[in-house]
Structure formats: structure tokens, C-alpha cells
Amino acid sequence: MALRLRPGLSMIPLLVVALAWVTVMTRHALGHLTEPGVLFRVGMVLGVLLAAVCSWLAVARAPQPSRRAWRWMAAAWTVLAVPSIGFEALYAVGVAPSWAPAVAQICRMLWAPLMLAGVLSFPMRPLSGRERLKFAADVTTVVGGGFMLMWYFLIGPMLATGGIGWRGLIGIGLPLTDLALLFGVCTLLLRSGVTALWHPATALLAGLVVFLAADLYWCYDAVNDSIHVTTSGWREVPTLLMITGVFLMATAAAAQVARATNGRPPTGDRLMRAATQLPYLALSIGYALLLAATAEDGRLYPWGGLVAGVIVMTGAVAARQIIAMRENHELVVSDALTGLANRVRLRSSLDTAVRRAATHGEVSAMLIIDLDGFKQINDVRGHETGDALLCAFSDVLRQCVRQSDTAGRLGGDEFAVVLHKVGDADQAAVVARRILDAIARDLMIDGVPARLGASIGISLTTPTDPANVVRHRADMAMYQAKRRGGRRFELYTEGFEDLAAAENALAEELGGAVGSGQLRVFYQPIVALETGEVTSVEALVRWQHPERGLVSPDRFIPLAEQTGAIEKIGLYVLEEACRQVAAWQRLPGRQHLRASVNVSPRQLAQPDLVERVADVLERTGLSPRDLVLELTENALVDDNSRVARLEALRGLGIRIALDDFGTGYSSLRYLTRLPVDILKLDRCFVSELNGEAEGSAVAEAVIRLSQILHLDTVAEGVETAAQATELTLLGCRTGQGYHYARPMPAEALEELIHTTPVLGTARP
């Protein structure tokens, strides 16, 4: 049966160390510490035995990439445990062989390379060519500082005395093995082998550092003959330091067993920043030793001034390098245009939030923000204005979040915010609403107002979800906000996956809708407001799905735009409308009837659009002067090539209508140079008509503008007779809306045509 170790059991070695410290300090205070050597032997045997057992358990329980490391360390502890137990058994029966200390020291020096192999076998971050050079320089600096320490306190004094024996072996061999272990510690830290503060490798490195400090202390006393290299006469501080180091390393192995049992992986790299300071710490130690040696020598000339000058120069260079590193770091983690965090810093901030959720249950949130209407402003007013608008929004974003939060730009007009310790969804919604309210007011760009909207998706962290899942859910929520019209926020819920899956399925089915005859063309009449005569018909596509029934255009048209199916659908609607209107023109008095067909921005981007439209007109027999193509503002002003296609279409005799005029962001100056013949007044302005001057202000302005520019005007969304009358008084000639008729199949519209007056001359 597999051994299962509770997480709390990994703390037992630390509790033993704490109890030992309290016991020794208490006995020392009472004057009862008469045989510290016994404490050392018992503590070391227990610590080494526990480390060996836990390390072998870790070999079996650790993740596969770490097992090799624990196997080396288990062998190292076994090398120490076997002779330690044997010697203690001999001491228990009163036998104290003279060769025991030498064997113990040999085992100790064998233990070091085995431990080094274990430390270097942990999984670490791979290095590129340039990173290898940087790593080599850092490790050389740290080990060089350690060598200076060993030389000053151990190797130098021993060589100066000229005494070489088994104490010489201690004076040279042990410091060299300690330097090798120091190399392993630096390697593991600098190459991100330790990925979190509470991690088995952290306890292992802490134990090694404490052990090395105790070993340095012990070797220093041994070299200077302040103690004998036996188990008697040991003072409590170095003794307990060494025992503490051993028990910390044992704790690391126990923690690895508990971690593997509970399946909790490492969760971060919080020690990486501290590890990069190791070379500077080594330099500080080295220069401190230089100062100490100069002071001990007692000669300020020549070494005092030289040493002081070198220290000052090196310190200045190090300070400059630190400043440059921070500047470079800011460049790496900041967006060049806005100064906000970039993807790298946002990812790190989200990782931190996810780690806190997993370890402490803290709820954080991620907001994905996509600007609505930015592309239109960028296209109309230029990229410089677009960049200025992004910077202005970035300032708004900074003001809407706390300093502890991370606001960043993902790219283009997409931003993100990581809200740390937000508490719950309501608090995240408060921030999202604050952002929407802030950009609802006009942003001044070069003295010209610009109004933006935003679609915001919110996702909360949980104790189990990784960072990529949190980010993906925020994206899904943002797209859901866009699908619902934008300028709003959505909190992720479980049903969003189903909505996304349904949309994907609908998009696949849409591709075959034209070929299988599922699309229907409905028509809405455009009438002369004064007489009620039908002068044109607008063709509107409907999808009669065999299983879903009638699918709303608001649902499938955006999908058609995204997938490219709109090109095939648009051509189908154009041909059906031209053929039907050509047939209606053969009715008595309807020879001037026109077809009005919507063209999407994607269709207008087709290089062969003009040829395709001409072919349709030729096949259906409809005259080009009886066709009106309707486009939205952003389609018209997107680029010069589209404008050239519109000019070519007008050259055929086709008229161009600007749909939903007044709801976009186009500058009025474009109307003087774009190929537009008709302005369609948006329904939102028609709905404001109430007989008062305030309600008709915008509608009247658009109508007057059309008259000045010699453009026709068509009012959309006419729902009442009062609105039709007021539009007529304002000078509008034609309109459409539910007051006259809803969109209907061709058969129903033909019946309507027969019942409306025929004057023969009213045309928009």
C-alpha cells in the first residue's frame, strides 16, 4: 500500500529543531549544558536519518522531472547516515575508535558532491547563448565572493601557519566542497529552479545555506585551534546551526513527499528577483573583506586609498547598472505607445492573482476591454488621431483603477485590467461601469471631440482555474457584450461556452444556407411621403432554417461578416432583388420602381465587385439607374480603393445611399467628396419627432444639409402619421417604416403595390 503523508507532517522536523533550540537555551541559562557533544551527535544522527528516509520517499513520490535530484540527495544522506549510526552504536557501548573522526570527515566530503549533483538535477529554465554568458558571470561573481570569504578566514590563515595534516584536509577540503555547494545554490536560484517561496527546493536551499554557515564557523574555529575536532567542547551556536541546516533539508524532502501526495504543483517564481541580487551581495562581502584586511594590516598607504577608490568606482558602476536594468525592465513590460502594462506584465500580474486565489482564496478579476467605434475614428481622422485617442483612453483607465491593480494594453484597441483582491463580482462590475461612464463623455483629441464606447468582459479567479482559463473566459464575456450591441459589460457565466458553441454551429450551417435554398428575400417599401406612392423597395435577407425556424438577421449577419459568407449571401440577395424588381417594373405604372440593396464593408472590399454587379444587372435586365446600393459610413470612408469602386459603380448609373446617417463618426467634410447620392436619416432621429423644435433639430439639420449638397433624403423608421407629416413639413420627400409596411415576402409586396397610388413620377 502506498504511503500517504499529510501536509502537516512535513513540519515535524522544524518542530523538532525549535524544541531543541528551546531546550538548549533553557539548559544554558540554568547552567546545565555540560555535555553539548552528546546533543550534537544525537541531533545530527536523527537529522541525517530523517533526511535519508524522507529523501528516499521523495524519490518514489516526487514528480518525474525531480526524481533524479532526490535520488542523488538520498544517496548523499545515506553516505552520512550509515557511518553516523554505526559510530553512535560504538559510543553507546563505550568504544571510541581513533579513526572515527577521519572517516566521518571523508564521508562528509563525499556527501558534498552527491548533494551538488542532486541540486543541479532539479528542473531549471533553459538558457540561450547570451543568457549563458550572463549566468556564468553572475555565478562567477558569487563564487568569487565565497572564495574570498574562505580565503580570508580559512585557507589563507592555514597556509600561513604551514601546518598540513588532517586538519589541513579540513582547512582546504571542506571549504572547497562548500564552494561547490554554493555554486549549486546559485545555479538553482539564478535559473528559476525555485518557483515559489513555499516550495521544497526553498527549504532545501535554506538548509544548505545554514549548513554552510555553520560549517564555515566550525572550520574557522578548528583552524584557529579554539576548539578540538572532536565531539567535546562544542559551543551551542554552531552546533545548533548545523543541526538546523540538516533538519531544514530533511523538511524539504518531507515537504516534497507531501506535495506529491496532494498534487499541488509549484505556483510561481517569486524568488527570481531576489536571486538576481546575489552578485551584488557577493561584491559587498568581497569589498568588506578588503576593508577588513586593510584595517587589520594597519597601513593606510598605499592600500587604504586604493581599496576605497575601487569600492566607490565599483559602487557607482553597479548603481548605474541597476538603474539601466530597471529602465530596460520597464521597456520590456510596458506598452510603448500608452505607457500601460504590456502582455508580459499583464500575464505576470494575472499569474500572481491566480496564485493568491489558489493559496489564500483571494478573489481577483480580469477585465478585457475592446473599444467600440475606434476603427471608424482611426480610419476617418488618421492613425495619429487614433494613437492620441488610445493614449487618452489609457489616462481614463488609470483613473478608474487602483494603484494596486494592473491596467494594460493587449494590442490595437484591446485593453485589459487585473483587479487584485476585488472581493466579488459586484466590485468588479463597479469598476467596469466606472470605465463605461468615463468614456461616455467626449474625449478631446486635438481640440475635436471624439466619443468612444467599450465592450467589457469580466472573469473572476477561482482556487482551481489557471491563468489561461481566466483570460479565455474574460474574452468570451467581452465577445458576448459585443454580440449584445456593445457599450456594456458582461460577467462570465457558465452558459457562455454553450452560446459560443451554438454560434460556431450556426456559422457552419450558414455556409450552406444559400445553396440549400434556406435564404429568403423580404422587401420593405420606400414611399413618397406626400402621396404614399411606392417608389422603391429595400431588399432584406431572412434565413428560414429547417430546424431553428426564422433566424434573426441581427444574429446571422455578423456571423456572415466574420466567416466571409456575406459575400455569397450579398450576391444572392442582389440578384434576387434585381430580378424581382425588373419583373415588377413590367406592371402597369411601375416602370420607375427601384431596388435598394445593402452592401457590406466586406463586399465593398472585393476587387471585382463592380464586375459582379454589372453581370447581375445584365442577367436580370434591370437598368443600373434603377439600382441603389446602401452602405454604412464606416464602409464608405475605410480606404481609397473602396471609394474608387463606388465611383466606378456610379459611372454605371447606380446610385449610392449612406445608411443610418448620423449614428457614426464620419466627418461632414467626407460628404463633399464621397460618391453619395442619398442620405438615409436614422430611425433614432425620426423617433424624436414630437412636433417640438427640440425633437426635430437633428432631423431638420440632416435634411437641410442634404438639400445644400443636392442629395436626396430617405427617413427610416417612420411609425406614425404624425411623424410622416412632420418630415414632409421639414422637406423630406421619401420614407419607410412600419407606418407603411413591415418587411414582407415578394408575393405580399406585390399585392401592396396593386393597392397603392400610381403617379409615375415620384422618385427619391
C-alpha positions in Angstrom: 0.0 0.0 0.0 1.3 3.4 -1.0 2.4 5.7 1.9 0.3 8.8 2.2 1.8 11.7 4.1 -0.3 14.5 5.3 0.9 18.1 4.6 1.3 18.9 8.3 3.8 16.0 8.8 6.3 17.9 6.7 6.6 20.4 9.6 7.7 17.8 12.2 11.4 18.3 11.5 11.1 22.0 12.0 9.2 21.5 15.3 12.0 19.2 16.5 14.6 21.9 15.7 12.5 24.5 17.5 12.2 22.2 20.6 16.0 21.6 20.5 16.7 25.3 20.4 14.4 26.0 23.4 15.8 23.1 25.3 19.4 24.1 24.8 18.9 27.8 25.5 17.0 26.9 28.7 19.7 24.5 29.9 22.3 27.0 29.0 20.5 29.7 31.0 20.3 27.4 34.0 23.9 26.3 33.7 23.1 22.6 33.0 24.6 22.4 29.5 27.6 20.3 30.4 27.8 17.8 27.5 26.9 19.6 24.3 28.8 16.9 22.3 26.0 14.5 23.1 23.4 16.9 21.8 25.4 17.3 18.6 25.7 13.6 18.0 22.1 12.8 18.7 20.7 15.7 16.8 22.9 15.0 13.8 22.1 11.3 13.7 18.4 12.0 14.0 18.5 14.7 11.4 20.6 12.7 8.9 18.5 9.6 9.3 15.3 11.6 8.8 16.7 13.3 5.8 17.8 9.9 4.3 14.4 8.3 4.8 12.4 11.3 3.5 14.7 11.7 0.5 14.1 8.0 -0.5 10.4 8.5 -0.1 10.6 11.6 -2.3 12.3 9.6 -5.0 9.2 7.5 -5.2 6.6 10.3 -4.7 8.1 13.3 -6.5 7.1 14.3 -10.0 9.2 12.6 -12.7 11.4 15.6 -13.5 12.5 15.9 -9.9 13.1 12.3 -9.0 16.7 12.2 -10.3 17.6 15.1 -8.0 16.1 13.4 -4.9 17.8 10.1 -5.8 21.2 11.9 -5.7 20.4 13.5 -2.4 19.1 10.3 -0.9 22.4 8.7 -1.8 24.2 11.6 -0.1 22.3 11.3 3.1 22.8 7.6 3.1 26.5 8.1 2.9 26.3 10.2 6.1 23.6 8.1 7.9 25.3 4.7 7.8 28.6 5.7 9.5 26.8 8.0 11.9 24.5 5.3 13.2 27.5 2.9 13.4 29.6 5.3 15.3 26.8 6.2 17.7 26.3 2.4 18.4 30.0 2.1 19.2 29.9 5.2 21.5 26.9 3.7 23.3 28.9 0.6 24.3 31.9 2.7 25.3 34.0 2.2 22.2 35.5 5.3 20.7 37.8 4.4 17.8 40.5 6.9 16.9 39.9 6.6 13.2 36.2 7.6 13.6 36.7 11.4 13.1 38.7 10.9 9.9 36.1 8.5 8.5 33.4 11.0 9.4 35.2 13.8 7.6 35.7 11.6 4.5 32.0 10.8 4.4 31.3 14.5 4.9 33.4 15.4 1.8 31.7 12.6 -0.2 28.3 13.9 0.9 29.0 17.3 -0.8 29.5 16.2 -4.4 26.4 13.9 -4.2 24.3 16.8 -2.8 25.7 19.1 -5.6 24.6 16.6 -8.2 21.2 16.5 -6.7 20.8 20.3 -6.6 22.0 20.6 -10.2 19.5 17.9 -11.3 16.4 19.9 -10.4 14.4 21.1 -13.4 15.6 24.6 -14.4 14.9 27.2 -17.0 16.9 26.6 -20.3 19.3 29.3 -21.3 20.1 30.9 -24.6 23.6 31.7 -25.8 23.6 35.3 -24.3 21.8 34.1 -21.2 24.5 31.5 -20.6 27.2 34.3 -20.6 25.2 36.4 -18.2 24.6 33.3 -15.9 28.3 32.4 -16.0 29.2 36.0 -15.0 26.7 36.0 -12.1 27.8 32.6 -10.8 31.5 33.5 -11.1 30.9 36.7 -9.1 29.0 34.9 -6.3 31.5 32.0 -6.1 34.4 34.5 -6.2 32.9 36.3 -3.2 32.6 33.0 -1.4 36.2 32.2 -2.2 37.3 35.5 -0.8 35.4 34.6 2.4 37.0 31.2 2.6 40.5 32.5 1.8 40.4 35.3 4.5 39.0 33.2 7.3 40.2 29.6 6.5 42.6 28.8 3.7 44.9 31.8 4.0 45.5 31.5 7.8 46.0 27.8 7.5 48.6 28.1 4.7 50.3 30.9 6.6 50.9 28.6 9.5 52.4 25.9 7.2 50.6 23.1 9.1 49.4 20.4 6.7 47.8 17.3 8.1 44.3 16.0 8.6 43.4 19.5 9.9 44.8 20.8 6.7 42.4 18.5 4.9 39.6 20.2 6.9 41.0 23.6 6.2 41.2 23.1 2.4 38.9 20.2 1.6 35.8 21.3 3.4 35.9 24.9 2.1 36.3 23.7 -1.4 33.2 21.4 -1.1 31.3 24.3 0.5 32.2 26.4 -2.6 30.9 23.7 -4.8 27.6 23.6 -2.9 27.5 27.4 -3.1 27.8 27.1 -6.9 24.8 24.7 -6.8 22.7 27.1 -4.7 23.4 30.0 -7.1 22.7 27.9 -10.1 19.3 26.7 -8.8 18.3 30.3 -7.8 19.5 32.1 -10.9 17.9 29.6 -13.3 14.5 29.6 -11.7 14.7 26.2 -10.2 12.8 27.6 -7.2 9.4 28.6 -8.4 7.7 29.7 -5.1 8.5 30.7 -1.6 6.7 27.7 -0.1 8.4 25.0 -2.2 10.6 22.0 -1.2 13.5 23.5 -3.1 13.3 26.7 -1.0 13.6 24.7 2.3 16.5 22.7 0.7 18.4 25.8 -0.2 17.7 27.5 3.1 19.1 24.3 4.9 22.1 24.3 2.7 22.9 28.0 3.4 22.5 27.5 7.1 24.6 24.3 7.0 27.4 26.1 5.0 27.4 29.0 7.5 27.8 26.5 10.4 30.5 24.7 8.5 32.4 27.9 8.0 32.1 28.7 11.7 33.2 25.2 12.6 36.2 25.2 10.2 37.3 28.6 11.4 37.4 27.5 15.0 39.1 24.3 14.0 41.8 26.1 12.0 42.4 28.6 14.8 42.6 25.8 17.5 39.8 27.4 19.5 38.2 24.0 19.7 39.2 20.4 19.1 37.8 18.4 16.2 36.1 16.0 18.5 32.6 15.9 19.9 33.5 17.5 23.1 33.8 21.2 23.7 31.4 22.3 21.1 29.6 25.5 21.7 25.9 25.5 21.2 25.5 28.1 18.4 27.5 26.4 15.6 26.2 23.1 16.8 22.5 24.0 16.5 23.1 25.9 13.3 24.4 22.8 11.7 21.6 20.7 13.1 19.1 23.3 11.9 20.5 23.1 8.4 20.2 19.3 8.4 16.7 19.4 9.7 15.7 22.0 7.1 16.9 19.8 4.3 15.0 16.9 5.9 12.0 19.1 5.9 12.4 19.8 2.2 12.3 16.1 1.4 9.2 15.6 3.7 7.5 18.6 2.0 8.2 17.1 -1.4 6.5 13.8 -0.3 3.5 15.8 1.0 3.3 17.9 -2.1 3.4 15.0 -4.4 0.7 13.2 -2.4 -1.6 16.2 -2.5 -0.9 17.0 -6.2 -0.1 20.7 -5.7 2.3 21.9 -8.3 4.6 24.9 -8.0 2.7 28.2 -8.5 5.2 31.0 -9.3 8.7 32.5 -9.5 8.6 35.0 -6.6 12.3 34.3 -5.7 13.6 35.2 -9.1 14.0 38.9 -8.4 15.8 38.3 -5.1 18.2 35.8 -6.8 19.3 38.5 -9.3 20.8 40.4 -6.3 23.2 37.6 -5.4 26.1 39.0 -7.4 25.8 42.4 -5.7 25.7 40.7 -2.3 28.9 38.8 -3.2 30.6 42.1 -4.3 29.6 43.7 -1.0 31.1 40.8 1.0 34.3 40.9 -1.0 34.8 44.6 -0.5 34.0 44.3 3.2 36.8 41.7 3.4 39.2 44.1 1.6 38.4 46.8 4.1 38.8 44.5 7.0 42.2 43.2 5.7 43.4 46.8 5.1 42.3 47.8 8.6 44.0 44.7 10.1 47.2 45.4 8.2 47.2 48.9 9.7 48.8 50.7 6.7 46.5 53.2 5.0 49.2 53.8 2.4 49.1 52.5 -0.2 46.2 50.1 0.2 43.7 52.2 2.1 43.1 54.8 -0.6 43.3 52.3 -3.4 40.7 50.0 -1.8 38.4 52.9 -1.0 38.6 54.2 -4.6 37.9 50.8 -6.1 34.9 50.3 -3.9 33.5 53.8 -4.8 34.0 53.2 -8.5 32.5 49.8 -8.4 29.6 51.0 -6.4 28.9 53.8 -8.9 29.1 51.4 -11.8 26.8 48.9 -10.0 24.3 51.7 -9.2 24.3 52.8 -12.9 23.8 49.2 -14.0 20.8 48.8 -11.6 19.2 52.0 -13.0 19.7 50.8 -16.5 18.3 47.4 -15.7 15.2 49.0 -14.2 14.8 51.1 -17.3 15.2 48.1 -19.5 12.7 46.2 -17.4 10.2 49.0 -17.9 10.7 48.8 -21.6 10.2 45.1 -21.6 6.9 45.2 -19.5 5.4 48.5 -20.7 3.4 49.4 -23.8 5.5 51.8 -25.9 2.5 53.9 -27.0 0.4 54.3 -23.8 2.9 53.5 -21.1 0.5 50.9 -19.6 1.5 47.4 -18.9 2.0 45.2 -21.9 1.2 41.5 -22.3 4.2 40.4 -20.3 3.4 42.4 -17.2 -0.3 41.6 -17.5 0.5 37.9 -17.7 2.7 38.2 -14.6 0.0 40.1 -12.7 -2.7 37.6 -13.6 -0.4 34.7 -12.5 0.0 36.5 -9.2 -3.8 36.8 -8.8 -4.3 33.2 -9.7 -1.6 32.1 -7.2 -3.3 34.1 -4.5 -6.6 32.6 -5.3 -5.1 29.1 -5.1 -3.2 29.6 -1.8 -5.3 32.2 0.1 -8.7 32.1 -1.5 -8.4 35.8 -2.6 -10.8 36.7 -5.4 -9.4 38.8 -8.2 -10.8 39.7 -11.5 -9.7 40.2 -15.1 -11.4 42.7 -17.4 -10.9 42.5 -21.2 -11.9 45.8 -22.9 -12.4 46.3 -26.6 -13.1 49.8 -27.8 -16.3 50.3 -29.9 -16.0 52.8 -32.8 -12.2 53.1 -32.6 -11.7 51.7 -36.1 -14.0 54.3 -37.6 -12.3 57.2 -35.9 -8.9 55.8 -36.8 -9.9 55.4 -40.5 -11.6 58.8 -40.8 -9.2 61.0 -38.8 -6.0 59.2 -39.3 -3.6 57.0 -37.3 -2.1 59.9 -35.4 -5.5 60.8 -34.1 -6.1 57.1 -33.4 -2.9 56.9 -31.3 -3.9 60.1 -29.4 -7.3 58.5 -28.7 -5.6 55.3 -27.3 -3.4 57.5 -25.1 -6.4 59.4 -23.9 -8.3 56.2 -23.1 -5.2 55.0 -21.2 -5.4 58.0 -19.0 -9.0 57.3 -18.3 -8.2 53.7 -17.5 -5.5 54.8 -15.0 -8.0 57.0 -13.2 -10.6 54.2 -13.0 -8.4 51.6 -11.2 -6.4 51.5 -8.0 -2.6 51.7 -7.8 -2.5 48.0 -6.7 -4.3 47.0 -9.9 -2.7 46.4 -13.3 -4.0 48.2 -16.4 -2.5 47.3 -19.7 -2.9 47.2 -23.5 -3.0 43.9 -25.3 -2.7 45.4 -28.7 -4.6 47.5 -31.2 -7.7 48.8 -29.4 -7.9 46.0 -26.9 -7.0 46.6 -23.2 -7.1 44.6 -20.0 -7.2 45.2 -16.3 -6.2 42.8 -13.5 -8.1 43.8 -10.3 -6.3 42.3 -7.3 -8.3 41.3 -4.2 -11.5 42.7 -5.7 -13.7 40.6 -3.4 -16.6 39.7 -5.6 -18.3 40.2 -8.9 -20.2 43.3 -7.8 -16.9 45.2 -7.1 -15.6 44.2 -10.5 -18.8 45.4 -12.1 -18.4 48.8 -10.3 -15.0 49.3 -12.0 -16.4 48.2 -15.4 -19.3 50.7 -15.0 -16.9 53.4 -14.0 -14.9 52.9 -17.2 -18.0 53.0 -19.3 -19.3 56.1 -17.7 -15.9 57.8 -18.1 -15.7 57.2 -21.8 -19.4 58.0 -22.4 -18.3 61.7 -22.3 -16.5 63.1 -25.3 -12.7 62.8 -25.3 -11.0 65.8 -26.7 -8.4 65.0 -29.3 -6.6 68.0 -30.8 -9.5 70.2 -29.8 -12.0 68.0 -31.6 -14.4 65.8 -29.5 -14.4 62.0 -30.1 -16.8 59.6 -28.5 -16.0 56.0 -27.8 -17.8 53.0 -26.4 -16.4 49.8 -24.9 -17.4 46.2 -24.7 -16.0 44.8 -21.4 -15.8 41.1 -20.3 -15.2 40.2 -16.7 -13.9 36.9 -15.3 -13.1 36.1 -11.7 -10.3 33.9 -10.4 -11.0 30.7 -8.5 -8.8 28.4 -6.4 -8.7 25.9 -9.3 -8.7 27.7 -12.6 -5.3 28.5 -14.2 -4.5 31.9 -15.7 -5.2 30.9 -19.3 -8.7 29.9 -18.4 -9.4 33.2 -16.6 -8.2 35.1 -19.6 -10.2 33.0 -22.0 -13.4 33.5 -20.0 -12.9 37.2 -19.9 -12.5 37.2 -23.7 -15.7 35.2 -24.1 -17.6 37.6 -21.8 -16.3 40.6 -23.9 -17.5 39.0 -27.1 -20.9 38.4 -25.5 -21.0 42.1 -24.7 -20.3 42.9 -28.3 -23.0 40.5 -29.5 -25.5 42.3 -27.4 -24.7 45.6 -29.0 -21.5 46.8 -27.3 -21.1 49.7 -24.9 -21.8 47.4 -21.9 -20.1 44.8 -19.7 -20.8 41.1 -19.2 -19.7 38.9 -16.3 -18.7 35.4 -17.5 -21.2 32.7 -16.7 -21.1 29.0 -17.4 -23.6 29.3 -20.3 -21.2 31.4 -22.4 -19.5 28.2 -23.7 -22.8 26.9 -24.9 -23.5 30.2 -26.6 -20.1 30.1 -28.3 -20.6 26.5 -29.4 -24.1 27.4 -30.7 -22.7 30.3 -32.7 -19.9 28.1 -34.2 -22.6 25.5 -35.2 -24.7 28.3 -36.7 -21.8 29.7 -38.6 -21.1 26.3 -40.2 -24.7 25.9 -41.2 -24.8 29.4 -42.6 -22.2 28.4 -45.2 -24.6 26.1 -46.9 -27.8 28.2 -46.5 -27.6 29.8 -49.9 -27.0 26.5 -51.8 -29.8 24.7 -50.0 -32.4 27.5 -50.6 -32.9 28.4 -47.0 -32.5 32.2 -47.5 -35.5 34.4 -48.3 -35.5 37.9 -49.6 -38.1 40.2 -48.0 -39.0 43.6 -49.2 -39.9 46.9 -47.4 -41.5 49.6 -49.5 -40.0 53.1 -49.6 -42.8 55.6 -50.3 -43.3 59.2 -51.3 -44.4 60.9 -48.0 -46.8 63.3 -49.7 -48.7 60.7 -51.9 -47.9 57.3 -50.4 -46.7 56.0 -53.8 -44.2 53.1 -53.6 -41.1 54.4 -55.3 -38.5 51.8 -54.2 -38.2 48.6 -52.3 -35.4 47.7 -49.9 -34.3 44.1 -50.1 -33.7 42.4 -46.7 -32.4 38.9 -46.3 -34.1 36.4 -43.9 -32.9 32.9 -43.0 -35.6 30.2 -42.8 -33.7 27.5 -41.0 -35.2 24.0 -41.4 -34.9 23.3 -37.6 -34.4 26.7 -35.9 -37.1 28.4 -37.8 -36.7 32.1 -38.9 -33.3 33.3 -37.7 -33.0 37.0 -37.0 -30.6 38.9 -39.2 -29.1 40.5 -36.1 -27.9 37.1 -35.3 -26.6 35.7 -38.5 -25.4 38.8 -40.4 -22.5 39.4 -38.0 -21.5 35.7 -38.3 -21.7 36.1 -42.1 -19.3 39.1 -41.9 -16.9 37.2 -39.7 -16.8 34.0 -41.8 -16.9 35.6 -45.2 -20.3 34.1 -46.1 -21.6 37.6 -46.5 -20.0 37.8 -50.0 -22.1 34.9 -51.3 -25.2 36.0 -49.4 -24.9 39.5 -50.6 -24.6 38.5 -54.3 -27.6 36.2 -53.9 -29.8 39.0 -52.4 -28.6 41.4 -55.1 -29.6 39.1 -57.9 -32.9 38.1 -56.4 -33.8 41.8 -55.8 -32.8 42.9 -59.3 -34.8 40.1 -60.9 -37.9 40.7 -58.8 -37.9 44.5 -59.3 -37.3 44.0 -63.1 -40.5 41.8 -63.1 -42.5 44.4 -61.0 -41.4 47.1 -63.5 -43.5 45.3 -66.1 -46.6 46.0 -64.0 -48.7 49.0 -65.2 -47.3 52.3 -64.0 -44.4 50.7 -62.1 -41.6 51.2 -64.7 -39.8 53.6 -62.4 -39.6 51.3 -59.4 -36.2 51.0 -57.9 -34.3 48.3 -56.0 -32.4 49.2 -52.9 -29.8 46.6 -51.7 -27.4 46.7 -48.8 -23.7 46.1 -49.4 -21.4 45.2 -46.5 -17.9 46.6 -46.0 -16.5 43.1 -46.8 -18.3 43.1 -50.1 -17.1 46.5 -50.9 -13.5 45.3 -50.3 -13.8 42.8 -53.2 -11.7 43.9 -56.1 -14.2 42.5 -58.7 -17.3 44.0 -57.0 -18.0 46.3 -60.0 -17.8 43.5 -62.5 -20.1 41.3 -60.4 -22.8 43.9 -60.0 -22.6 44.6 -63.8 -23.0 40.9 -64.5 -26.1 40.7 -62.3 -27.7 43.7 -63.9 -27.1 42.2 -67.3 -28.5 38.8 -66.4 -31.6 40.2 -64.7 -32.3 43.0 -67.2 -32.6 45.7 -64.5 -31.3 49.1 -65.6 -28.3 50.5 -63.5 -30.2 53.7 -62.9 -32.9 51.6 -61.1 -30.5 50.2 -58.5 -29.5 51.8 -55.2 -26.6 50.3 -53.2 -26.8 51.2 -49.4 -23.6 51.3 -47.3 -22.8 52.4 -43.8 -20.5 55.3 -43.0 -17.5 53.1 -42.0 -17.7 51.2 -45.2 -17.6 54.4 -47.3 -14.6 56.0 -45.6 -12.5 52.9 -44.9 -9.9 53.4 -47.7 -9.4 55.0 -51.1 -9.8 51.7 -53.0 -13.3 51.4 -51.8 -14.1 54.9 -52.8 -12.7 54.2 -56.3 -15.1 51.2 -56.6 -18.0 53.4 -55.6 -17.0 55.9 -58.3 -16.9 53.1 -60.8 -20.4 51.9 -59.8 -21.8 55.4 -60.1 -20.2 55.5 -63.5 -22.5 52.7 -64.5 -25.5 54.8 -63.4 -26.0 53.1 -60.0 -26.9 55.4 -57.1 -25.2 55.2 -53.7 -27.1 55.7 -50.4 -25.5 56.4 -47.0 -27.4 54.2 -44.5 -28.0 55.1 -40.8 -26.6 58.6 -41.3 -25.8 60.5 -38.1 -25.0 57.5 -35.9 -21.4 57.0 -37.0 -18.3 59.1 -36.5 -17.7 60.4 -40.1 -16.7 64.0 -40.6 -19.2 66.0 -42.6 -16.4 67.0 -45.0 -16.4 63.5 -46.4 -19.9 64.1 -47.8 -18.4 66.7 -50.2 -16.0 64.2 -51.8 -17.6 60.8 -51.4 -19.8 59.4 -54.1 -23.1 59.6 -52.3 -26.5 60.4 -53.8 -28.9 59.6 -50.9 -28.8 60.1 -47.1 -30.9 57.8 -45.1 -31.9 59.5 -41.8 -31.6 57.0 -39.0 -34.7 55.9 -37.1 -33.3 57.2 -33.8 -33.7 60.8 -35.0 -37.1 60.1 -36.5 -38.4 58.7 -33.2 -37.5 62.1 -31.6 -40.1 63.9 -33.7 -42.8 65.2 -31.5 -43.9 68.4 -33.0 -41.4 70.4 -30.9 -38.4 72.2 -32.3 -36.0 70.4 -29.9 -37.2 67.0 -31.2 -36.8 67.9 -34.8 -33.5 69.7 -34.6 -31.2 66.9 -35.8 -33.6 65.6 -38.4 -34.1 69.1 -39.8 -30.3 69.7 -39.9 -29.7 66.5 -41.9 -32.5 67.3 -44.3 -31.1 70.9 -44.8 -27.6 69.5 -45.3 -28.9 67.1 -48.0 -30.6 69.9 -49.8 -27.5 72.1 -49.8 -25.4 69.2 -51.1 -28.1 68.2 -53.6 -28.7 64.9 -52.0 -32.0 63.0 -51.6 -33.1 62.1 -48.1 -35.0 58.9 -47.0 -36.3 58.8 -43.5 -36.1 55.4 -41.8 -38.3 54.1 -39.0 -41.5 56.1 -39.7 -44.0 54.7 -37.3 -46.8 57.2 -37.2 -48.8 59.5 -39.5 -47.6 62.5 -37.3 -44.0 61.6 -38.0 -44.7 61.4 -41.7 -46.4 64.8 -41.7 -43.6 66.5 -39.7 -41.0 65.0 -42.0 -42.9 66.4 -45.0 -43.0 69.8 -43.5 -39.3 69.6 -42.8 -38.7 69.0 -46.5 -38.1 65.2 -46.6 -39.6 63.6 -49.7 -39.5 59.8 -49.0 -39.5 57.4 -46.1 -40.0 53.9 -44.9 -41.2 52.2 -41.7 -43.9 50.2 -40.0 -46.4 53.1 -40.6 -46.4 52.0 -44.2 -45.4 48.3 -44.1 -43.2 45.8 -42.4 -40.7 43.8 -44.5 -42.6 41.1 -46.3 -42.2 38.4 -49.0 -42.4 39.3 -52.7 -45.9 38.0 -53.1 -47.3 40.1 -50.2 -45.5 43.2 -51.5 -46.9 42.7 -55.0 -50.4 42.8 -53.5 -49.5 46.0 -51.7 -48.2 47.6 -54.9 -51.5 47.0 -56.6 -53.3 48.9 -53.8 -51.1 52.0 -53.6 -51.4 55.0 -55.9 -49.6 55.2 -59.2 -48.4 58.7 -60.0 -45.5 57.7 -62.1 -43.1 60.5 -61.3 -42.3 60.3 -57.6 -38.7 59.0 -57.2 -36.1 59.6 -54.4 
